[in-house]
Amino acid sequence: MFRLAVKSVRHNPKRLVLTAIAVALGVTLVAATLTLTNALSSGFSQLFEEIYAGTDVIVEQDPAAVADDEDPFAAGDDVFTAESLEAIRAIDGVERAEGGIQVMGSVLAADFEPTGDLMGAGGAPSQIFNWAGDPRIDQATLVEGVGPAADDEIVLDLDAAPRLGYEIGDTVMVATESGVSELTLVGLVRFGESNSLQGATLAYLTEDAAAELAGADGYQQISVIVAEGADAAAVADSIGEVLPDGTRAITGEDKAAEQTEALDEVFQYIDIFAIAFALIALFVGSYIIVNTFRIIVTQRTREFGLMRAIGVTGRQLRSMILLEAVVIAIVASTVGLVVGYLGALGLSALVERFTGDLFGTVTLPLDAVLASYVLGAIVTIASALLPAIHASTISPMEALREAATESKKPLARRNIVGAAMALLGVVAITVGLYMGLERPYIYVGVGAVLLVLGVTLLAAQVLVPLAYALKAALTRVFRVDGKLAANNIRREPRRSANTAAALMIGVMLLALVATFTESLKSVVSEQFAGSNADFFVVNPQGPIPPGALEAIEAEDGVAFVTSTGLGTVTVDGTAMSLAVIDPDTAEQAFDYNNEPDFDRLDGGVFIDPTVAETGVEVGDELTLEGSEGSATLTVTGEYLNAGDAQLWVDEETGAALLGEVEVFQSMVVLDDGVDATEMRETLLAALADDFPLVALQTPDAFQQLANQFIDLLLGVISALLGAALIVAILGVANTLLLSVTERTREIGLLRAVGVRRSSVWRMITIESMVMSVFGTILGMILGVGLGAALVLALEEFGFSTVTVPWGWLAFYTVAAAIAGVVAAIWPAWRASRMDILQAIATDG
């Protein structure tokens, strides 16, 4: 049977080529995603290995003592003193130990000009450290010039210096929280063997200069070189015995592996995100496969009947069809794997051209190969299963039929199952929206899946009366061509509905995403509409330097500056995010969603919905434990949006818990009558010398920036969903192509009685447009409805308004009609070019 299956595929490859392309597209996304993330992981793994290659033991703050939401690449706390360093140096087996200080700042380009705009202050991140003068500790080798010996000297990595426009002897500007420092470039270094820094800038200062710029009283970490013959792990254990609580000693090899593992967890989420879209494309492709094999089985009814007559069993027939599916899966998966790998190579080269060396060697990983073949096989075989079962039921008497005909099974069972699933979906969505349950979006999500599957099954029931209804209109507009097209759709409702359903799912997802993002824009607009602030102050490099806020407040015309500080505390052993505000001024600048107003904090704490879900109510007491102390506070109100900080306190309480709280956003309110445009220029001039990276954004500009990000997100998701739409359009073309083959004699007879080639072409095109527009409209109705339900289910996250993307819906409708015309080109061309006599003589 395997040989028969292979011969069948080889004998009629045209009828399966579009099916193979549909599978290959989905596999391409999987292969490209896994290849790229593997290359990124390889690149960062190499980076971490080079960072810790020469250092035998790393002494650092224990990650278990660091909040989960802290930046893993940011400088840590200076937890080690000079006494800690001396204690480590005194341990047996330690050859050398040096304290490390990382400066949070940015090396500015030589031609840098402050713009005050958030996007204009970006660029490659800077990693600035103190210079030890030992390549084993610095992980960098001096290749030109000298190391920093004076506090006004700096060295840069050999790629960053020309990229930023500096040569040895030039004055380099470094922006930190304390202002802009001017340092003389005295040398160039190479990091590791190849200076592979993933696009970052590497710089070194003297220890005193680094301590001054970082505001450090000690060291953030200590690098240890063990004596020759000493065991690094044993030395690390010995060091651990003299370390303060909350710190640890770990070998460089283990540290590199730990960093790689942590980053791989991030890449896993990227894999899941991208593969989800690949699965959508494969799911849409399954409709094509089902249609293809159902039509093929119908066309080969006499062939299968003859095979049954000579002794082939139904089980063997079923196996042969499934083996054909396996052959298609192998071929399609191989093509998808190759194209995905080549795409990953091209994309990595493009990214590296603009952002630097981010990727390691781009190789085809084993998991990409396995995932590609497994997913391709599962989707193809599962989709071919029902047609294969139908083939196994063909009797020998079918060989006596004059022509193969589609099985005319009633739609009753399909309709009952579809109606039941759709009803359950509606019930689940209703329960999620109106029963007041926790996490309503889960019920809405489950209901959406059931509803979509139900509508897919019911589509055939809708399409039959639609074809009847369209018959008169199509006949009036396109005459006999329109009438024939309507009849063709009506007589094979399953096939037409499955074809339309594939497009419906793709359009539904696009409409859902468009509805969600447009609604998100409305939320952003509402939030900024409630802002009384004239400017938002943001530092793209991290916390806002206190000096920058002081410089703003000192200017005449500024009424006040109110800030939001962020930190982490623990409540009953659970880490929670903490926002610190000035309750007297916060709501004068911004309309927060809380009850009551913040001026009713009264030294207590406001809680968000995630804390309220644990059973905490207004009037209860919570004990908050911070890095500087603890406090038992009364819950005096609620912050009603989830997803922001979980706890809200005033500045006095924040200082008692955390000491100096890092500020990440501030708002500026000007005096009445002050011109905002002129004042912005005044404030930027005040910030230019010491804080050039600090951005001043008006609410309108901030809103526009947020909307640009939302549009970018919509564009990325739409591009990924584009694969599913391409598959759906291929499905329309494939169905029409196989339908033309099946109706060869019918088309020949039409041509014989005088129907012109242009009429045949028009008939096929009308069929394609009707199925495409039907699938699109159904998809838009579902997408907008489910998108609206999702928005309402996310009310606790600040969503309140459903916005229908009318512009996108109009675009999708026009695009569907165009797609229908495009999809019909090949089938219509083949149908119109048939030889009349050969077509009439065709058997079946």
C-alpha positions in Angstrom: 0.0 0.0 0.0 2.9 2.3 0.6 4.1 1.9 -3.0 0.5 2.6 -4.2 0.4 5.7 -2.1 3.7 7.0 -3.4 2.7 6.2 -7.0 -0.6 8.0 -6.5 1.2 11.2 -5.2 3.6 11.0 -8.1 0.9 10.4 -10.7 -1.2 13.4 -9.7 1.1 15.9 -7.9 -0.8 19.0 -9.1 -3.8 18.2 -7.0 -1.7 18.1 -3.8 0.8 20.9 -4.4 -1.2 23.6 -2.8 -1.9 21.3 0.2 1.8 20.8 0.6 2.4 24.6 0.4 -0.1 25.2 3.1 1.6 22.7 5.4 5.0 24.1 4.4 4.1 27.6 5.4 3.1 26.7 8.9 6.3 24.6 9.3 8.4 27.4 8.0 7.3 29.7 10.9 8.1 26.9 13.4 11.5 26.2 11.9 12.5 29.9 11.5 11.4 30.7 15.1 13.2 27.8 16.7 16.3 28.4 14.6 16.5 32.2 15.5 15.9 31.7 19.2 18.5 28.9 19.2 21.0 31.3 17.5 20.2 34.0 20.0 20.6 31.6 22.9 23.9 30.5 21.4 25.1 34.1 21.0 24.2 35.0 24.6 25.6 31.7 25.9 28.9 32.6 24.3 28.7 36.1 25.7 28.1 34.7 29.3 30.9 32.2 28.9 33.3 35.0 27.8 32.1 37.2 30.7 32.9 34.6 33.3 35.6 32.6 31.4 38.6 34.0 33.4 36.9 34.5 36.7 36.9 31.4 38.8 34.5 32.5 41.5 31.8 35.3 41.5 30.8 36.7 44.8 27.4 38.5 44.4 24.0 39.3 45.9 21.9 36.1 46.1 19.3 36.2 43.3 16.8 34.8 45.8 17.2 38.1 47.7 16.5 40.2 44.6 13.0 41.1 43.5 11.7 39.2 40.5 10.8 42.4 38.7 14.3 43.9 38.9 16.3 44.2 35.7 18.8 41.3 35.7 21.3 43.3 33.7 21.1 46.4 35.9 23.7 47.2 38.5 23.1 45.5 41.9 23.3 46.9 45.4 26.7 47.7 46.8 26.5 45.0 49.4 30.2 44.2 49.9 32.5 46.4 52.0 36.3 46.7 51.9 36.3 44.4 55.0 34.4 41.7 53.0 37.0 42.0 50.2 39.9 41.6 52.7 38.2 38.6 54.3 37.9 36.9 50.9 41.5 37.6 50.1 42.6 35.9 53.3 40.9 32.6 52.4 43.2 29.7 51.4 43.2 29.1 47.6 42.5 32.7 46.7 45.2 34.1 44.4 43.5 37.4 43.7 40.2 39.1 44.5 38.9 42.4 43.3 35.8 44.4 44.0 33.5 45.2 41.1 31.4 48.4 40.6 29.0 48.9 37.8 27.9 52.4 36.9 24.4 52.9 35.6 24.8 55.4 32.8 25.2 55.8 29.1 28.2 56.6 27.0 26.9 59.4 24.7 27.9 59.7 21.0 30.3 62.4 20.1 27.6 64.2 18.1 24.8 63.6 20.6 22.3 66.4 20.9 19.6 66.3 23.6 16.1 66.4 22.1 13.9 65.8 25.1 12.0 63.1 23.2 11.7 59.6 24.6 12.6 57.9 21.3 15.5 60.2 20.6 17.3 59.2 23.8 17.6 55.5 23.0 20.5 53.5 21.6 22.7 50.6 22.5 23.0 50.0 26.3 26.2 50.9 28.0 28.0 48.6 30.5 30.4 50.7 32.6 32.7 49.1 35.2 35.8 49.8 37.2 39.2 48.7 35.7 41.2 46.1 37.5 44.0 45.8 35.0 43.8 42.0 34.9 42.2 40.4 31.8 41.0 37.5 33.9 38.9 39.9 35.9 38.1 42.6 33.4 37.4 39.9 30.7 38.9 42.5 28.4 42.3 42.8 26.8 43.9 46.2 26.1 44.6 46.4 22.3 45.5 50.0 21.9 46.6 52.8 24.3 46.7 52.4 28.1 44.2 51.5 30.8 42.6 54.3 32.9 45.0 55.5 35.6 43.5 58.9 36.5 39.9 59.5 37.5 39.2 61.5 34.4 40.2 58.7 32.0 38.1 56.0 30.3 38.6 53.1 27.9 36.0 51.8 25.4 35.7 48.6 23.5 37.2 48.7 20.0 33.9 48.6 18.2 32.0 51.1 20.3 34.6 53.9 19.9 34.3 54.3 16.1 30.6 53.7 16.3 30.2 56.6 18.8 32.6 58.8 16.9 35.6 58.7 19.3 39.4 58.3 18.9 42.1 58.0 21.5 42.6 61.4 23.0 39.0 62.6 22.5 36.8 63.7 25.3 34.0 61.1 26.0 30.7 62.2 27.6 29.1 59.8 30.1 25.6 60.5 31.4 24.7 59.1 34.8 22.3 59.9 37.6 24.7 62.5 38.9 25.0 64.3 35.6 27.3 64.3 32.6 31.0 63.6 33.1 33.7 64.4 30.5 36.5 61.8 30.4 39.5 61.4 28.2 39.7 58.3 26.0 43.1 56.7 26.7 42.7 53.1 25.3 40.7 50.5 23.5 39.9 47.0 24.7 38.6 43.8 23.1 36.1 41.9 25.1 36.8 38.1 25.1 38.2 36.8 21.9 35.9 38.5 19.4 34.5 41.5 21.2 31.0 40.0 20.8 28.9 42.3 23.0 25.5 41.8 21.4 25.4 45.5 20.4 26.3 47.0 23.9 29.0 49.5 24.6 31.7 48.5 27.1 33.6 51.1 29.1 36.1 51.0 32.1 37.0 53.7 34.6 39.2 53.8 37.6 37.7 52.4 40.8 37.4 55.8 42.5 35.7 57.4 39.4 33.3 54.4 39.1 32.5 54.6 42.9 31.8 58.4 42.6 29.6 58.1 39.5 27.7 55.1 40.9 27.3 56.7 44.3 28.6 53.4 45.8 30.1 53.0 49.3 31.2 49.4 48.5 31.2 46.8 45.8 28.3 45.2 44.0 30.3 42.0 43.4 33.8 40.5 43.9 35.7 38.6 41.3 38.0 35.9 42.5 40.9 34.1 40.8 41.9 30.9 42.6 45.5 29.7 43.0 46.9 27.1 40.6 45.8 23.7 41.7 43.0 24.9 43.9 39.4 23.7 43.4 37.1 26.6 42.5 34.0 25.0 43.9 35.8 24.3 47.2 37.1 27.9 47.4 33.5 29.1 46.6 32.2 27.1 49.6 34.9 28.6 51.9 34.1 32.1 50.7 30.4 31.5 51.4 31.2 31.0 55.1 32.5 34.6 55.5 29.8 36.3 53.4 27.0 38.5 54.8 23.4 37.2 54.6 21.7 37.6 51.2 24.9 37.0 49.3 26.6 34.0 47.7 29.8 32.7 46.0 29.4 30.8 42.8 31.9 29.5 40.3 32.2 31.3 37.0 31.2 28.2 35.1 28.0 27.8 37.1 27.2 31.5 36.8 27.4 31.4 33.0 25.2 28.3 32.9 22.7 30.0 35.3 22.5 33.2 33.1 22.1 31.1 30.0 19.3 29.1 31.6 17.5 32.3 32.7 17.7 33.8 29.3 16.5 30.5 27.7 13.3 30.8 29.7 12.7 34.2 28.1 13.3 32.7 24.6 10.8 30.0 25.4 8.1 32.6 25.7 9.2 34.0 22.3 9.0 30.5 20.9 5.5 29.9 22.3 4.3 33.3 21.0 5.6 32.7 17.4 4.7 29.0 17.3 1.2 29.8 18.3 0.8 31.7 15.0 2.4 28.8 13.2 -0.2 26.5 14.7 -3.0 28.8 13.6 -1.6 28.6 10.1 -1.5 24.8 10.3 -5.0 24.7 11.8 -6.3 26.8 8.9 -4.3 24.5 6.6 -6.1 21.5 8.0 -9.3 22.7 6.3 -7.5 22.6 3.0 -6.3 19.1 3.7 -9.7 17.8 4.7 -11.2 19.4 1.6 -8.4 18.1 -0.7 -8.6 14.5 0.5 -12.4 14.5 0.5 -12.5 15.7 -3.1 -9.8 13.2 -4.1 -11.6 10.4 -2.5 -14.8 11.4 -4.4 -12.9 11.7 -7.7 -11.4 8.2 -7.2 -14.6 6.5 -6.1 -14.6 4.2 -9.2 -10.9 3.5 -8.7 -11.4 2.5 -5.1 -14.4 0.4 -6.1 -12.3 -1.5 -8.6 -9.7 -2.1 -5.9 -12.3 -3.4 -3.5 -13.6 -5.7 -6.3 -10.2 -7.3 -6.7 -9.8 -8.0 -3.0 -8.4 -4.8 -1.4 -9.9 -4.4 2.1 -11.3 -1.2 3.5 -8.5 -1.1 6.0 -5.9 -1.2 3.2 -7.7 1.6 1.4 -7.7 3.7 4.6 -4.0 2.9 5.1 -3.2 4.0 1.6 -4.9 7.4 2.0 -3.2 8.0 5.3 0.2 7.0 3.7 -0.4 9.5 1.0 -0.9 12.1 3.8 2.4 10.9 5.3 4.2 11.4 2.0 2.7 14.9 1.7 3.7 15.7 5.3 7.3 14.6 4.8 7.7 16.6 1.5 5.9 19.7 2.9 7.8 19.6 6.2 11.1 19.2 4.4 10.4 22.2 2.2 9.1 24.2 5.2 12.2 23.3 7.2 14.6 24.4 4.5 12.7 27.6 3.8 12.5 28.4 7.5 16.2 27.9 8.0 17.0 30.1 5.0 14.6 32.7 6.3 16.3 32.6 9.7 19.7 33.1 8.0 18.5 36.0 6.1 16.7 37.7 9.0 19.7 37.2 11.3 22.0 38.8 8.7 19.6 41.7 8.3 19.3 42.3 12.1 23.0 42.1 12.6 23.6 44.6 9.9 21.6 47.2 11.8 22.0 46.2 15.4 25.4 44.4 15.7 26.4 40.9 16.4 23.3 39.5 18.3 23.3 36.0 17.1 25.6 33.1 17.5 26.2 30.6 14.7 22.9 30.1 12.9 22.5 26.3 12.8 19.5 24.2 12.3 18.7 22.8 15.8 17.4 19.3 16.4 14.2 20.6 18.1 13.4 22.6 15.0 13.7 19.5 12.8 11.7 17.3 15.2 9.0 20.0 15.7 8.7 20.6 12.0 8.2 17.0 11.0 6.0 16.1 14.0 3.7 19.1 13.6 3.5 18.6 9.8 2.7 14.9 10.2 0.1 15.4 13.0 -1.8 18.1 11.1 -1.8 16.3 7.8 -2.6 12.8 9.1 -5.3 14.0 11.5 -6.9 16.1 8.7 -6.9 13.2 6.2 -8.4 10.7 8.7 -12.1 11.4 8.0 -11.7 11.2 4.2 -9.6 8.0 4.7 -12.4 6.5 6.8 -14.9 7.4 4.1 -12.7 5.8 1.4 -12.6 2.5 3.4 -16.4 2.4 3.2 -16.6 2.4 -0.6 -18.1 -0.8 -1.9 -17.1 -2.8 -5.0 -20.4 -1.7 -6.6 -19.1 1.9 -6.8 -16.9 0.7 -9.7 -20.1 0.3 -11.8 -21.1 4.0 -11.5 -20.6 6.1 -14.5 -19.2 9.0 -12.5 -17.9 9.8 -9.1 -20.3 11.8 -7.0 -19.9 13.4 -3.7 -21.6 11.7 -0.9 -24.9 13.4 -0.2 -25.0 12.8 3.5 -27.4 15.1 5.3 -26.1 18.0 7.3 -28.3 17.1 10.4 -25.5 15.6 12.5 -23.1 18.4 11.6 -25.7 21.0 12.4 -26.6 19.5 15.8 -23.0 19.3 16.9 -22.3 22.8 15.6 -25.3 24.3 17.3 -24.5 22.6 20.6 -20.9 23.9 20.5 -22.0 27.4 19.5 -24.6 27.4 22.3 -22.1 26.2 24.9 -19.7 28.9 23.7 -22.3 31.7 24.1 -23.2 30.4 27.6 -19.5 30.3 28.6 -19.0 33.9 27.3 -22.2 35.1 29.1 -21.1 33.5 32.4 -17.7 35.1 32.1 -19.1 38.6 31.4 -22.1 38.7 33.7 -21.7 36.2 36.6 -19.1 38.2 38.5 -16.6 35.4 38.6 -12.9 35.7 39.1 -10.7 35.8 35.9 -13.7 36.2 33.6 -11.4 36.3 30.6 -10.7 32.5 31.0 -14.4 31.7 30.5 -14.6 34.1 27.6 -11.6 32.4 26.0 -13.0 28.9 26.3 -16.4 30.2 25.1 -14.7 31.8 22.1 -13.1 28.6 21.0 -16.3 26.6 21.3 -18.3 29.4 19.4 -15.8 29.5 16.5 -15.8 25.7 16.1 -19.6 25.7 16.3 -19.9 28.4 13.7 -17.5 26.5 11.5 -19.7 23.5 11.5 -22.9 25.6 11.0 -21.3 27.5 8.1 -22.7 25.0 5.6 -26.2 25.5 6.9 -25.8 29.2 6.5 -24.2 29.0 3.1 -27.0 27.0 1.4 -29.8 29.6 2.0 -27.2 32.3 1.2 -26.5 30.7 -2.2 -30.3 30.6 -2.8 -30.6 34.3 -1.8 -27.6 35.3 -3.9 -28.8 33.3 -6.9 -31.2 36.0 -8.1 -28.8 38.9 -7.5 -25.9 37.1 -9.2 -28.1 36.1 -12.1 -29.3 39.7 -12.5 -25.7 41.1 -12.4 -23.7 38.3 -14.1 -26.6 36.5 -15.9 -26.1 32.8 -16.5 -22.5 32.9 -15.1 -23.7 34.1 -11.8 -26.6 31.5 -11.7 -24.1 28.7 -12.4 -21.8 29.9 -9.7 -24.5 30.1 -7.1 -25.7 26.6 -8.1 -22.2 25.2 -7.7 -21.8 26.6 -4.2 -25.2 25.3 -3.2 -24.8 21.8 -4.4 -21.6 21.2 -2.4 -22.2 23.1 0.9 -19.7 21.1 3.0 -16.8 21.8 0.6 -17.7 25.5 0.1 -18.3 26.0 3.9 -15.0 24.4 4.8 -13.2 26.6 2.3 -14.9 29.7 3.6 -14.3 28.7 7.2 -10.6 28.6 6.7 -10.7 32.2 5.6 -13.2 33.0 8.4 -10.7 32.0 11.1 -7.9 34.1 9.7 -10.1 37.2 9.3 -11.7 36.6 12.7 -8.3 36.7 14.4 -7.4 39.8 12.5 -10.7 41.5 13.4 -10.3 40.4 17.0 -6.8 41.8 17.3 -7.9 45.0 15.5 -10.9 45.4 17.9 -8.7 44.8 20.9 -6.0 47.2 19.9 -8.4 49.9 18.9 -10.1 49.5 22.3 -6.7 49.7 23.9 -6.1 53.0 22.1 -9.4 54.2 23.5 -8.3 53.3 27.0 -5.0 55.2 26.5 -6.9 58.2 25.1 -9.2 58.2 28.1 -6.3 58.0 30.5 -4.5 60.9 28.9 -7.8 62.9 28.6 -7.9 62.7 32.4 -4.4 64.2 32.7 -3.9 67.7 34.0 -0.1 67.4 33.7 1.7 69.6 31.2 4.7 67.2 30.8 5.6 63.6 31.7 9.2 63.2 32.8 10.8 59.9 31.8 14.4 58.6 31.7 14.7 55.8 29.0 17.9 54.5 30.7 16.2 53.8 34.1 15.2 55.8 37.2 14.9 59.6 36.9 17.8 61.2 38.6 16.7 63.3 41.7 18.9 66.2 40.4 16.8 66.3 37.2 13.6 66.8 39.2 15.2 69.4 41.3 16.3 71.3 38.2 12.8 71.2 36.9 11.2 72.4 40.1 13.7 75.3 40.4 12.4 76.9 37.2 9.9 79.8 37.5 6.5 78.9 36.1 6.5 75.3 37.4 3.7 74.9 39.9 4.8 71.5 41.2 6.3 68.1 40.2 4.6 64.9 41.4 6.4 61.6 41.1 5.7 57.9 41.2 8.4 55.7 42.8 8.4 52.0 42.4 9.8 49.3 44.7 9.2 45.8 46.1 8.0 44.8 49.6 6.9 41.5 51.0 3.5 40.7 52.7 3.3 37.4 54.6 6.4 36.2 52.6 4.9 37.2 49.2 6.7 39.8 47.1 4.5 42.6 46.0 5.1 45.7 43.9 4.8 49.0 45.7 4.0 52.5 44.3 5.0 55.5 46.3 3.2 58.8 45.6 2.5 62.2 47.0 -1.2 62.0 47.8 -1.6 65.8 48.0 -0.5 66.4 44.4 -0.9 63.0 42.5 -4.5 63.5 41.5 -4.0 67.1 40.7 -1.8 65.9 37.8 -3.5 62.7 36.8 -7.0 61.1 37.1 -6.2 57.7 38.8 -8.8 55.0 38.9 -9.1 54.6 42.7 -11.7 54.8 45.5 -11.6 57.0 47.5 -9.2 59.7 46.3 -5.5 59.4 47.3 -5.8 62.2 49.8 -7.7 59.7 51.9 -4.6 57.5 52.2 -4.1 58.8 55.7 -0.8 56.9 56.2 -2.4 53.7 55.1 -2.3 51.6 51.9 -4.4 51.2 48.8 -4.7 47.7 47.3 -5.2 46.6 43.7 -7.7 43.9 42.5 -5.1 41.1 42.7 -4.6 41.8 46.4 -8.4 42.2 46.9 -8.9 38.7 45.3 -6.9 37.2 48.2 -9.6 38.3 50.6 -8.1 41.6 51.8 -10.7 44.3 52.3 -10.8 48.0 53.2 -10.3 48.3 57.0 -8.0 45.2 57.2 -4.3 45.6 58.3 -1.3 44.5 56.2 2.3 44.3 57.4 4.7 45.4 54.7 8.3 44.5 55.0 10.9 46.5 53.0 14.7 46.7 52.7 14.8 49.4 55.3 12.1 48.5 57.7 8.5 47.2 58.1 5.1 48.8 58.8 1.7 47.6 59.7 -0.8 49.7 57.7 -4.6 49.9 57.5 -6.1 49.4 54.0 -7.8 52.7 53.4 -8.9 52.3 49.7 -8.5 50.5 46.5 -6.7 51.1 43.2 -9.1 49.6 40.7 -6.8 48.7 37.8 -4.9 45.4 37.9 -1.5 45.2 36.2 0.0 48.3 37.8 1.4 48.4 41.3 -0.3 46.1 43.8 0.2 48.4 46.8 0.1 52.2 47.0 1.5 54.3 49.9 2.6 57.9 50.5 6.2 59.1 50.3 6.8 59.1 54.1 5.7 55.4 54.4 7.7 54.5 51.2 10.9 56.1 52.7 10.4 54.2 56.0 10.1 50.9 54.1 12.6 51.3 51.3 14.7 54.3 52.0 15.4 56.3 48.9 12.8 55.1 46.4 13.6 55.1 42.7 11.4 57.3 40.6 10.4 56.1 37.1 7.8 58.6 36.2 7.1 62.2 37.1 4.5 64.7 36.0 5.0 68.5 35.7 2.2 71.0 36.3 2.8 74.6 35.2 1.4 77.7 36.7 -1.7 79.2 35.0 -1.0 81.2 31.9 2.5 79.7 31.3 3.1 78.8 27.7 3.9 75.1 27.6 5.9 75.2 24.4 8.2 77.9 25.6 8.5 76.3 29.1 9.5 73.0 27.5 12.4 74.7 25.8 13.4 76.3 29.1 13.3 73.0 31.0 15.2 71.2 28.3 17.9 73.9 28.5 18.1 73.4 32.3 18.5 69.7 31.8 20.8 69.7 28.8 24.2 70.0 30.6 23.7 67.4 33.3 20.7 65.3 32.3 20.5 65.2 28.5 18.8 61.8 28.4 15.8 62.9 30.5 12.7 63.2 28.2 9.9 65.7 28.6 6.8 64.5 26.8 3.5 66.3 26.5 0.4 64.1 27.2 -0.5 64.3 23.5 3.0 63.2 22.5 3.0 60.5 25.0 -0.4 59.3 23.8 0.9 59.4 20.2 3.9 57.3 21.2 1.7 54.8 23.0 -0.6 54.6 19.9 2.5 54.0 17.7 3.5 51.1 19.9 0.0 49.7 19.7 0.0 50.1 15.9 3.4 48.3 15.8 2.0 45.5 17.9 -1.0 45.2 15.6 1.4 45.2 12.6 3.5 42.4 14.0 0.6 40.2 14.9 -1.1 40.9 11.6 2.1 40.0 9.7 2.2 36.7 11.7 -1.5 36.0 11.0 -0.7 36.8 7.3 0.6 33.2 7.0 -2.8 31.9 8.0 -4.5 34.2 5.5 -2.2 33.0 2.7 -3.0 29.4 3.6 -6.7 30.2 3.6 -6.5 31.8 0.1 -4.5 28.8 -1.1 -7.4 26.8 0.3 -9.9 28.7 -1.9 -7.7 28.1 -5.0 -7.1 24.5 -4.1 -10.8 23.8 -3.7 -11.7 25.5 -7.0 -8.8 23.7 -8.8 -10.0 20.3 -7.6 -13.6 21.2 -8.3 -12.7 22.1 -11.8 -11.0 18.7 -12.2 -14.1 17.0 -10.8 -16.4 19.0 -13.2 -14.3 18.5 -16.3 -17.2 16.8 -18.3 -19.7 19.4 -17.0 -17.5 22.3 -18.2 -16.9 20.5 -21.5 -20.6 20.3 -22.1 -21.1 23.9 -21.2 -18.5 24.9 -23.7 -20.1 22.5 -26.3 -23.4 24.3 -26.0 -21.9 27.7 -26.6 -20.6 29.0 -23.3 -17.5 31.1 -23.9 -14.2 30.8 -22.2 -14.7 34.2 -20.6 -18.0 33.0 -19.1 -16.3 29.9 -17.6 -13.6 32.2 -16.2 -16.2 34.5 -14.7 -18.2 31.6 -13.2 -15.1 30.3 -11.3 -14.2 33.8 -10.2 -17.7 34.5 -8.9 -17.6 31.2 -6.9 -14.3 32.3 -5.4 -15.4 35.8 -4.5 -18.6 34.6 -2.9 -16.8 32.1 -0.7 -14.1 34.6 0.2 -16.5 37.4 1.0 -18.8 35.1 3.0 -15.8 33.8 5.0 -14.6 37.3 5.6 -17.9 38.8 6.7 -18.5 35.8 9.0 -15.0 36.2 10.4 -15.4 39.9 11.0 -18.7 39.4 12.8 -17.1 36.8 15.0 -13.9 38.8 15.4 -15.5 42.0 16.5 -17.9 40.2 18.8 -15.2 38.1 20.5 -12.9 41.1 20.6 -15.6 43.1 22.4 -16.2 40.3 24.8 -12.5 40.1 25.6 -12.3 43.8 26.2 -15.2 43.7 28.6 -13.7 40.7 30.4 -10.5 42.7 31.0 -12.3 45.5 32.8 -10.1 45.0 35.9 -7.1 45.9 33.8 -8.6 49.3 33.0 -10.5 48.4 29.8 -13.9 50.1 29.7 -14.7 51.0 26.1 -15.2 48.8 23.1 -14.1 50.4 19.8 -15.0 48.9 16.5 -12.2 49.3 13.9 -14.5 50.3 11.0 -11.6 51.2 8.7 -10.0 47.8 9.1 -13.3 46.0 8.5 -13.8 47.9 5.3 -10.2 47.1 4.2 -10.7 43.4 5.0 -13.9 43.3 2.9 -12.2 44.8 -0.1 -9.1 42.7 0.4 -11.3 39.5 0.6 -12.9 40.3 -2.8 -9.5 40.9 -4.3 -8.2 37.7 -2.8 -11.1 35.8 -4.2 -10.3 37.1 -7.7 -6.6 36.2 -7.3 -7.4 32.8 -5.9 -9.5 32.0 -8.9 -6.9 32.9 -11.5 -5.3 29.5 -11.9 -8.5 27.4 -11.6 -10.3 29.7 -14.0 -7.5 29.6 -16.5 -7.4 25.8 -16.4 -11.2 25.6 -16.7 -11.3 28.0 -19.6 -8.5 26.3 -21.5 -10.0 22.8 -21.5 -10.2 21.0 -24.8 -14.0 20.6 -25.4 -13.9 17.1 -26.9 -11.4 15.7 -24.3 -13.5 17.2 -21.5 -16.7 15.6 -22.8 -14.9 12.3 -23.2 -13.6 12.4 -19.6 -14.9 9.5 -17.5 -16.4 11.1 -14.3 
